[in-house]
Amino acid sequence: MLVDTFANRLQKALNLRNMKQAELVEKTKIDKSLISNYLSGNYKAKQDNLTILAEVLDVSETWLMGYDVPLNGKIESSNMTELDQILFSKAKNLSDEEKKSIISVIDVIHKDIDKELDK
């Protein structure tokens, strides 16, 4: 699920890495005006530039695109309960359609819980 824009994530990544736009241009060899357009939200990076930006900024491409995923693409298993780890390990082998079905079930459960709390 998209939770942020590419422009916002690019700016956040620059801030996290304490990097200026000029340094990003130098390290990626992407034209300065194109980086400016990315940051202003005029354009989104195509796959080749997205890959370069993610590598230089040490973030996952998916996170940079604005999706609700971990920043570096890695899930810290030390922060996961045993049950979380079991759910994750079983879910990673599911098809995208099966994952969507599971998410729908979880959403229904959350709605039911919210209804009970509102009573």
C-alpha positions as CSV (number, residue, x, y, z in Angstrom):
1,M,0.0,0.0,0.0
2,L,1.3,3.4,-0.9
3,V,1.7,5.7,2.1
4,D,3.9,8.4,0.9
5,T,5.1,10.0,-2.4
6,F,8.3,9.3,-4.2
7,A,9.3,13.0,-3.7
8,N,8.8,12.9,0.1
9,R,10.6,9.6,0.4
10,L,13.6,10.9,-1.6
11,Q,13.8,13.9,0.6
12,K,13.5,11.8,3.7
13,A,16.3,9.5,2.5
14,L,18.5,12.5,1.8
15,N,17.9,13.8,5.3
16,L,18.5,10.4,6.8
17,R,21.9,10.1,5.0
18,N,22.7,13.8,5.7
19,M,23.2,14.2,2.0
20,K,22.7,17.3,-0.1
21,Q,21.2,17.3,-3.5
22,A,24.5,18.1,-5.1
23,E,26.2,15.1,-3.5
24,L,23.4,12.9,-4.7
25,V,23.9,14.2,-8.2
26,E,27.6,13.5,-8.0
27,K,27.2,10.0,-6.6
28,T,24.4,8.9,-8.9
29,K,25.5,10.7,-12.1
30,I,21.8,11.6,-12.5
31,D,21.3,15.1,-14.0
32,K,20.8,17.9,-11.5
33,S,17.6,19.1,-13.1
34,L,16.1,15.6,-13.0
35,I,16.9,15.2,-9.3
36,S,15.2,18.6,-8.8
37,N,12.2,17.4,-10.6
38,Y,12.1,14.3,-8.5
39,L,12.2,16.3,-5.3
40,S,9.6,18.7,-6.5
41,G,7.2,15.9,-7.3
42,N,7.2,16.6,-11.1
43,Y,8.5,13.2,-12.0
44,K,9.0,9.8,-10.5
45,A,12.2,7.9,-11.3
46,K,12.1,5.2,-13.9
47,Q,13.4,1.8,-12.8
48,D,17.1,2.4,-13.8
49,N,17.4,5.6,-11.8
50,L,15.3,4.2,-9.0
51,T,17.8,1.4,-8.6
52,I,20.7,3.8,-8.6
53,L,19.1,6.2,-6.1
54,A,18.1,3.3,-3.7
55,E,21.7,2.0,-3.8
56,V,23.3,5.3,-3.2
57,L,20.9,6.2,-0.4
58,D,21.0,2.7,1.1
59,V,17.2,2.2,1.1
60,S,14.9,-0.3,-0.6
61,E,13.5,0.6,-4.0
62,T,10.0,-0.2,-2.7
63,W,10.4,2.1,0.3
64,L,11.7,4.9,-2.0
65,M,8.6,4.4,-4.2
66,G,6.4,5.3,-1.2
67,Y,5.2,1.8,-0.1
68,D,4.6,0.8,3.5
69,V,7.7,-1.4,3.8
70,P,10.9,-1.3,5.9
71,L,13.3,1.4,4.9
72,N,16.1,-1.0,4.0
73,G,14.0,-3.8,2.9
74,K,15.0,-6.0,5.8
75,I,12.7,-7.0,8.6
76,E,14.5,-7.0,11.9
77,S,13.6,-10.4,13.2
78,S,14.9,-9.5,16.7
79,N,11.9,-7.1,17.0
80,M,9.5,-9.9,15.9
81,T,7.7,-12.2,18.3
82,E,7.8,-15.9,17.6
83,L,4.3,-15.8,16.2
84,D,5.3,-12.8,14.0
85,Q,8.2,-14.8,12.6
86,I,6.0,-17.8,11.9
87,L,3.4,-15.7,10.1
88,F,6.1,-14.0,8.1
89,S,7.8,-17.2,7.1
90,K,4.5,-18.8,6.0
91,A,3.4,-15.6,4.1
92,K,6.5,-15.2,2.0
93,N,5.7,-18.3,-0.1
94,L,2.1,-17.2,-0.9
95,S,1.1,-15.8,-4.2
96,D,0.2,-12.1,-4.4
97,E,-3.5,-13.0,-4.7
98,E,-3.2,-15.2,-1.5
99,K,-1.4,-12.4,0.3
100,K,-4.2,-10.0,-0.6
101,S,-6.8,-12.5,0.7
102,I,-4.9,-12.7,4.0
103,I,-4.7,-8.9,4.3
104,S,-8.5,-8.7,3.7
105,V,-9.1,-11.2,6.5
106,I,-6.8,-9.2,8.9
107,D,-8.7,-6.0,8.0
108,V,-12.0,-7.7,8.8
109,I,-10.6,-8.8,12.2
110,H,-9.4,-5.3,12.9
111,K,-12.8,-3.8,12.0
112,D,-14.6,-6.3,14.3
113,I,-12.2,-5.5,17.2
114,D,-12.7,-1.7,16.6
115,K,-16.5,-2.2,16.7
116,E,-16.3,-4.1,20.0
117,L,-14.1,-1.4,21.5
118,D,-16.6,1.3,20.5
119,K,-19.5,-0.4,22.4
